[in-house]
Amino acid sequence: MNPSRFTTAGLMLIALLASVLTFADNIVVDDFNDNTIGAEWQIEGTTFTLSAENQAMRVDYDRTATSWEWDQFHFIFSNQPTLLQYQIIVRIKSNVATELAVKPSYADGGSDWITQNIPVSSDYQEFTFPVTSANVKLLQVIYFYFDAGSTALKTGDIFIDQVVINTTSASLLSLAVENAGIYLNNASEGTAEGQFPQASISAFSNAKNDAQLVLNNQQSTQNEIDAALYALNDANNDFEASRIRSTRLTGLALACNIASFETQNMYYNLRQIARYNTLFGMQDATGYGVGWTGDNFRSDVEDVCGSLPAVCAYSIKDVAKGQAWDDTRERFQHIYNSGGIISLEWHMDNPYGGDFYWENNPYPDSNVVNSILPGGVNHLFWRNQLDNMALFLRNLKGSKGESIPVIFRPWHEHNGDWFWWGNAHCTIDQYKSLWQFTVDYLVNDKKVNNVLFAYSPDRFYTKANYLQKYPGDSYIDIFGHDNYGDVYNASGIPSLLTHLRHLVEMAEERNKIPALTETGLEGVTNPDWFTNFMLTPIENDPIASRIAYQAVWRNANTTHHYAPYPGHASVPDFMDFYNDPWTVFIDDLPAIYDSAMEINGALGISGQPVNEFNGIELFPNPAGEFLNIRNNNTTGLMEFNVLNNKGNLIRSGNIVSGATACIAVNQYPAGIYLLQMRNSDGQSNSAKFIVR
């Protein structure tokens, strides 16, 4: 055992005060050279046994039917290192294929979670786990999980030769350089919408090359790496600002006055769509659902209807704490690259302790909002979280290297008293200052150019009440509204419609977007809830129907869920909701980021080109006894293949134009299946269906 640190108390103090480390060095957590496993290593559960062998740590892995899926072992630091951006490097060989999750845990209660797949190998290999943050962290413990969350039986021997922390990490700069290269490769020079001036392409290329030089220099310090990252981020902003916009965007006034091409287009198109359609949204639409977790690409809603929600909402709280960047980025990129919209809420924890609920405030006589405003005792705490959020958003890129737009909805339901920023816990002026500082700091100070801001009180009854703490037109893009109280009983529908009419009228008067930003019936205990509450009354109201989107809360378990999952009693009703021409899911959305569109009617019936494969009907979906595949296209023969969730072919066939194939699926195991289609010209497409 050879734990060592190269920081001094003075350097630690400087780091804590300045929030930056100016040196690069290695911390050897353990190299096992003395052929012992010290007391710093602890085990939880029965799955793993630790021993020393040939100057390495041997991990005997034996997951049995009685093992806990979250069994782990960990290293406790007696001398806790202070770190900013860093990477944990682990040398491993293993005779069993597995996934290693590394969870560094910090003095402030936060943690990170980074995973790597570990293949079978007779030789040691290095695996790097990078941690990114805008602020320093005091590291207390590193937890190690193999196949975390799994109950699958597994046995094997894993050897760890050493665990080292490199106190300098260039992972975020490397990602930024990679994205800049992708963006340049996709950039087209010219004067048409979406193109770039030649001078801008050259300037951004030079900035990318400058950052690459810092990246290539192994002697670069963390300060130099961070400076190169921020310089490249700024050059990216300049490059995106030079992109040619449609004249339809002339005079567009957003809270983010440096909004990118895609952000402006999303806003403009969403405002047009709102006149004819409503987008369906959901909190935590991917990542976990009822009876499953750990899949950033899966969704209960998609399992039911074959499409993701058009608006996928997530919490930004962990990112603001400097945690979970990789998982969050993966979810956001999946939604955006699929054509969907990302919305963020921020249930920021109380800096005095507890969580975001007022009832858990350990100091009930405190004014938390005032404490985080400039001059307050918790202002730096708050600003550090904004720094993390800004750094994450500035490096959130799509498949073409462009900045991914998001809708940011902080400080919501402020007219209730349940959150620490709620109505009874701060003054009107303090709340307005909270909002204004949030926008000004992210946009003006941190130069975030890919965000729209949504203001969303709970039930408000009158327009005056809605506007009581409104921070001003220059700080808001979306007039949101959260409403659970009017949607659990039919008697609340008139109140719901009144709220939505007020919302639409106020938004349209100011050229803003109206949206029902949070709603739902817990457990969906009314099997016809979606059509009876979210569809028929709103769609039939000429004013309320002009909300851009409606978003339900999350699916956590069989009692706490707000959307159907396969087998739920509300699935047939939800399919009616999904199939209604007024509702829009991710598969229905046009390319809202690529241009400022002319939208003069409901999506799908406004004369826009229709893909040939949209003529394929699958019904019923989910299927029980039979699945019908109808070829409504006018050209040629359609070949089809049915694959199970492992990719195995289980059925093939042909359908002529105008015909229907009926497949017996009652012998198929319940689950998700893929239908692959190919026409006579060799073009292919696919769709999912569910067997109950």
N, C-alpha and C positions, 0 to 999 in steps of 0.2 A: 504494500500500500504506500502510495506516495502523493498525498494531497498537498498542493502548494498553490500559493497566490503571489502575483507579482504587483498587486496594487498596494498602495500605502494609505494610511488614514488621511493624509493630506489630499491625495488624489481623489479618495472617496468623497471627501467634503466638497472639493471643487466640482466633482461630477454632480453631486446632489444639488449644488447651488446653480450651476450653469446648465444642467440638464444635457451635458454632452461630455463624451470621453475623448481625450486627446492623445491616447496611446493605443498601441496594438500589441497584444501579447496573448500567451496561452495560459490557461488554468488547467492543470492536470487534475481532474477529479479523482481518477484512480487508474494506475497502470498495472496493478496487481503483481509488481515485480518481486515483492516479498512473499508471494505465494500464500497470502492470507486474505480472508474476507473480513474487513474491519467492522466495528460496531456501527459505523455510519450507514451500513447497508441493512435495511429492514425489509421484511416480507409481510404481505397481507394476503391471507388465504392459503390454500393448499396446492395450487396449481404449479408453483415454482419452488425449487429447492436450489440454494446457492452453495457452491463449494469452490475451492481453488484447485487448479490443475495446470501445470506447465506455464506458470506465470500468467494465467488468465482466469477469469471467473467463468465457471461452468454453471449453466442454468439448465437443470433437469426440468423439462416441460412435460407435464402429465395432466392434461385436462380430462377429467372424468365426469360421469353423470352427476356427481355431487359437488363439482367445482362451481364457484361463483364466477360469472362471466367477466367480472371486473377485478379479479385477482391481479396483484401487481407486486413489484418490489421497488424500492426507492433508496436514494442516497440523500442523507441529511447533512447540510453544510454546517460545520462548527464555525468557520469563518465565512460569512455570507458575502459573495462578490456583488459589486454594484456594476450593472451592465446597461448598455443602451441597445444597439443592434449587435447581435452576436450569433454564433452558431455552435451547436453541440455536435461533436464529431465522435462517432462510435465505430470501433473496429470489431466486426462480427464474422464468424463463420457458423454455419448451421447445417444439420442434416435433415431439417424439416422446413418446408416453405411456410412463411408466416408474415404477419404484418407487425411492425414495431411502432407503437405510439409512444412518443416522449412528451411528458407533461411537466415542464418547469413551473414551479409554484413560487409566488413572491410574497414579500412581507406585507403588502397592501391587501392580501387576500385574492389577488388575481392569479391567473395561470394562462399558459399557452398549451396548444395541443397540435403536435406535428407528427405525421405518419410517413413511414417508408415501407415498401414491400421488401422483404428479405428472402432472397432465393436460396435454394440448396447450394452449398459451396463447401469444398474441402479446404479452400484457402481463405484467409482473412480478406474482407473487403471493408472499405470505409463508407459510412453512410452519414450524410450531413443533414442536420435539422436546423434550418435558419429561423431566427426570431427577429421580427421587425417591430419597431416602435419609434415614436418621436420623443419618448421620455425615458429616463433611467429607471431601472428596476433593481430591487434588492432580492437576490435569488436565495431561497431557503432550502428547497427540496427539488430533486428531479425524480419523477415517477416514471417507471418503465412498464408498459403493458404489451404483451404479445397477444394478438388477435382479441383486442379489447371488445367486450360486448358479445363475444361469441360463446355459444354453448356446444359447438361442435367438438366432438372428442378428438384429441390430438396428443401425440407423444413424440418427443424428440430431444436432442441435445444441442444446446446453443452455447457457443463460447464467445465471451466478450474480452478482447485483448486490452482495450483501454477506452476510457471516456475522457474527452478533452473539450474544453470550452475555448474557442477562438473569440477573443473579445472584440474583434473587428469583423463586420459582415458587409459584404458588397452585394448581397442577394437582391435587395430592392433596386440598387443601381443597375445590376445586371438585367433585371426584368424590364426596367425602364429603357435601357439601351436596346434590348430585344424588341420591345414594342415600338420604339422609334423606327427601327429598321423595317418592321412590318408596315408601319404607317407610310413611310417613304416609298416602299415598294408598291403600295396601293394608291399613292397620290398621283393624280393626273394634272398635268400643266395645261392651263388655258383660262378662258374667261367665262365659261359656262357654269351653271349652277353645280356646286360640288367640286369644282376644280380649284387649283392653287396658282398664284403667280409664280413665275420661275424664280424670282429673287427669294421668295419665302421658302421654296423647296431647298435652295442652296443654303440659306441661313440655318434651317433646321438640320440639314445634313452635316454642316460644320459643327453644330452643337452636339449632335450625336457622336461625331468623331472625337470631339474633345472629351466627352464622357468616357468613350471607349479607351482613350489613353490612360485616364485615371484608373479605370477598371483593370487594364493590363499591367499596371505598375504594382507589383506585389508589396512595395514599401509604402503604398498610400495609407495614410492614417484614416481613422473614422471621420475626423473633421473634413478631410479632403474628399472622402467618398460622399459624405452628406452634402458638401458644397456642390459637388458635381451633379448629384441627384437633383437638388433644388434648381440648379442652373438649367438642367435638361427639362425639368418640369416647366420652368418659365418659358423656355424656347418652344416647348410643345404648345403652351397657351398662345404664344405669338403666331405659331403656325396655324393653329385652329382658328384664330381670329381672322386670318387672311383668307380663309376659304370663301369662295363666292357664294353669296346667298341669293335666294329668289327675291324679286321685288315685292312679293307678297308679305315678306317679313319687315318691310320698311315701316318704321315707327313702332315696332314691337317693343313694349316696355316690360322687362322682367326684373324681378328682385335681384337676380344675378346679372348685372349689367355687362358682364364679360362672357355671357353664355355661349357655349360652343354651337357649331352648326347643327349637330344632332339634337342638342337640347332645345334650341329654338324651333326646329322642325317638329319635335315631339309635342311641344306646347301648342304650336299653331294647329297641327293636325288633330290633336286631342280636342281642341276647342271646336273644330269643325265637326268632328264625329259626334260630339255631345248633342248636336241638334237632332240627330236621327237614331242614335244607338246608345246603349250603355255597355260598358266593359265590366265583366265580372272579375272580381279580385278576391284574394284570400291571404291572410297572415300566415307566414311560414308555410308557403304553398309547397315547398320541397324540403327535403332533409329529414323529415320524420312524419309519421302519421299514426293511425290507429293500428297498433300491433306491430309496428316496425320502426326502425330508426337507422341512421348512419348511411343514408343514400341521398346524396345531394342532387340527384337527377330524377328521383321518384316523387310522385305526388298522388295522394288519395283521389283528388279530383280527376287527374289524368287516368288513374286506374278505373274510374267509373265511366267517364265519357270519352276518353281517348284524346283529350286536349288539356293542356295546362290552362289555368286562369290567365286572362290577358294582363292583369295587374297582380304582381306577386310582391307581397309586403313582408318585410323582415325587421328585426330589431337591429339597431346599430350600437347597442350598449356595449357589447363585448369588444367591438372594433375600437370604440372610444376609449376603452380601458387598455388598448394595445394587445388584444387577444383575438384568436380565431380568425386571423386575416386570410389564411389559405382556404379554409372551408367557405368562408363568406364570399371570397372572391370567386370561387368555383361556382357557387350557387348563382351569383349575380351574372356571371358571364354566360352561364347556361340559359338563363331567362332572356337576357338581352340578345344573344346570338340566335335565339329562337324567335325573336321578333317581339318579345313582351316588354312590359314596363315594370320597373322596380320602384317600390315605395319603401321608405324607411321611417320607423318610429323610434323614439329615444326615451325609454323609461330610465332616465339617469338616476343612479342611486344617490341617496342623501349623503353629502360629504361629512355630515356629523355622525353617520352610522345608520344602521337599519337598511331599508331599501327605498323604493320610490313611493311607497304608501305613507301617508301622513301618520296613520295610526301606529306605525313602527318607528317613528321619529324618537330617538332617545332624549331629545331636548324639546319638548312640546311648546316651550315658550320662545323658541327660536324663530327667526325669519330667515329661512334657508335661501330664498331668492336674493334677498339683500346681501347675504354673506358671500354670494358668488359674483356679484356685480363688481365692477372696478372699485378698488378700495376696500372690499370686503375680505374677511379672513380666509375665505375659501376660493377667492378669485383665481389664484394660480392653479389650484386643483381642477377647477372647471376648464380653464384655458388649456391645460395639459391634455384634457380629453378632446377638446376641439382640435388641438394640434394633431393628435392621432387620427381623428376622423378625416381631417384635411389631407394628411399624407396618404391615407388609404384611398380616398376618392380621387386624388390627383394621379394616382397610379393604377386606377381601375380602367382597363382597356378592353375593347371589343376585339373581334377576330381580325379586323383590319387595322388595328393599332389605335383606333379612335377612342376618345374618352366616352365612357358609358354614362348617359344621363340617369339621374335618380330624382325621385320626389322625396323631399325631406319634410317630415311632419313631427316636429318637436313640440313639447309643452302643450299637448292636446288635452281636451276635456278640462280646461282650466277653470271653467265656470262651475265645476263641482268642487268638493272639498276633499276628495280621497287622495289626491297627489300632493306632494309638498309644494308644488307651484300653483296649487288650486286657489279658488276664489277667496277663501277666508284667511289665507296664509301669506298674502302679500298685497300691496296696494296696486291700484290700476297703473300708476306711473312705473312702479317697479316691474310689473309684468311686461309692460311695453318696452322698457329698457332691456329686459331679458331677451325678448324677441329681437330687438334692433341690434343688440350687441352680437347675438348669434349670427345674424345675416352679415353684418358689417365685418366681423372678424373672419368668417369663412371666405367671403368674397373679396373684400378689400385688403385684408392683411395676409391671408393665406392663399389667395388667388385661386380658389376653387371655381371652375368654370362649367361644371356639369350638373347643376342642381337647381331644381324648382322648389319653392317653399309653400307648404300647405298649412293653413290655419284651420283648426277643427275643434270648436267647442262641442260640448254635449248638448242636450236639448235646451233650446233658447227661447222659444215661443214667440218672441217679437224681434223685429230687425234691430231695434235699439239695444236689446239685450245681447244680440250676436256681436254688435259692434262696440260693446262697452270697453273691451280691452284690446280692440283691433289696433295693431301697431302702425297701420298706414299702408296705402296702396303700393308704395315703393318697396315694401318689405314682404308682400304676399303675392303669390301667383295663383293659388288654388283656394277657393272658398270651400272648405271641407266641413263635414258635420258627422259626429259620432252619435249613433242612436240605437240603444238596446231597449229602452223603456217602452217604445211604441210598437215593438214588433213581436211581442210574445203573446198578444191577444188581439183578436180582430177589432176590438173596440179602440185600439190605438191607431188604426190605419188613418182615420181622418187627421189626427195630430201629426202623424208621419208625413202625410201629404202637405199639410200646412207648412211644416218645417222645410220640406224640400222646395216648395214654391218660393218661400222667402229666400232660400239659399240661391236658387237659380236667378231670381230677379236681382238680388244684390250683386251676384257675380257678373251677370251680363251687363249691368249698368256700368261696371268698371272694366269690362273686357277681360274678366278672369274666368277660370274654369270652376264650375260647381261639381261637387262629388260627395257621395255618401261614403265617407272614408273609413268608417268602422261600424259594423252592425252584426246581427246574427241571433239565432235562438240556440242556446246551449243544449246540446244533445239532439237537436233537430227533432224534438218530440212530436211535432206536428208533421206527419208524412207529406202533407201538401203545402208545406210552409213556403217553399221557393216560388211556386206559382201564385199562391194566395196572398203573399206579402211583398215579395221582391219583383214579381213580374206583372200580374194583371192590374193591380191598382196604380202602380207607378207608370207603366207603359200607356195606360189609358188616360192619364192626366196630361193635358197638352203642355203644362209648364213643368211639373215635377219630372216628366219623362226626359227633360233635357239635362239630367245629371250625366256627367261624363263616365263615371264608374261607381260601382257599389262593391264594397269589400267586406267579407265576413271574417270572423276571427279564426283561430287555428284549430287543428285536429291533434289532440294530445292522447286521448284514450277513449274508451267506450262510453264514458260519462261526460267528458269534457271535449266536445267537438262541435264544429259549426258548419261542416260540409259533409256530404255523404261519403261513405267508403263502401267498397264492394260488399254486397249483402245487406246494406242498411235499408230500412223500410222506405226511406225517402228517395231511393234511386230512381224509380219510375217518374216521380214528379220532377226530380232534378233533370232528367233527360228531356222532359217537356220544356223546362226552363232553358236548357242548353240548346235545344233545337229551335227555339223561337227566333225569328229573324231579328228581333230587337236586341237580343243579348249577344255579346261579342266575347269569344275566348281567344286564346293566343293564336290558334290556327285560322281565325277569321280576320286577324289584323292585316291591313296592308303594310307596306314598308314605310312606317311613319317617321323613320329617322333619315331617310335618304333624300327627301325633298319636301318642300312646302306644297301640299297637294290641294287640288280643287275637288272638294267633296260636296256634291249637291244632292245626295240622297243616301238612303240606308246602305250600309256596306253589303256587298254581294248582290244587290239589285239596282245598282246605279250605273249600269252599263260598263263596269270595269271588266277587263278580260278575265275569263273563268278558265282555270286549269282543267284540262280534259279529265283528269283523274278525280276532279270534284264530282263527276258524274257517277261515281261508284257509291252505292248506298249499302251500308251494313245495318241490318236490323233483325231482331231487336239487339241492342247493345247496352247493357250486358245481356248475354244469351243464356237460356236454360236448356231447352231441348234441341232447338235448331237455330242456326245462323243463316240468314238470307244474304246473298251477295248479288246485287242487281247492277247490271251494266247499262247505264242510261246514256252512254256515249253513242255517237252516231257513226263512228268509224271502227271497223275491223273487229278482230278477235282479241279478247283480253285473257291472258294467261294469269293464273294465280297460284301462289304457294302459301300454305299455312305452316307457321313455325311456332314451336313452344318457347317458353322463356329461357331455354337453354340454347336456342338457335337450331334445334333439330327439326327437320322437315317431317311433317306428319300428314300432309294432304296436298294434292295438286289437282289442277283442273283447268278448264277453259270455259269462257262465257262469251257467246256471240252478242252483238249489239242488240239491246232491248230485252235480253233474256235475264233470268234470275237463277242462280245456283243455290240450292238448299242443302246445307251441310248439317248432319246430325252431330251435335257436340255434347250430347248427354253422357258420352263415355269418356270425355276429356276431363282430366283433373281441373278443379276450379283454379282460376288464375288468369294471367294476361297472356294473350297470344298476338302474333304479328301476321298480318295479311300482306304479302308482297304481290304487286301487280305489274304486269308488263304488257304494253300494247304491241300492235303489229309493226310499229316503227322502231321497236326496241327501247322505247322510253319506259322508265320504271318509277314506281312510287310505292308507298307503304302506309298502312293504317293499323292501329291497335284495336283489338276487341277483347271483351272479358267474358269468361265462362263462369257462371255462378255455381 
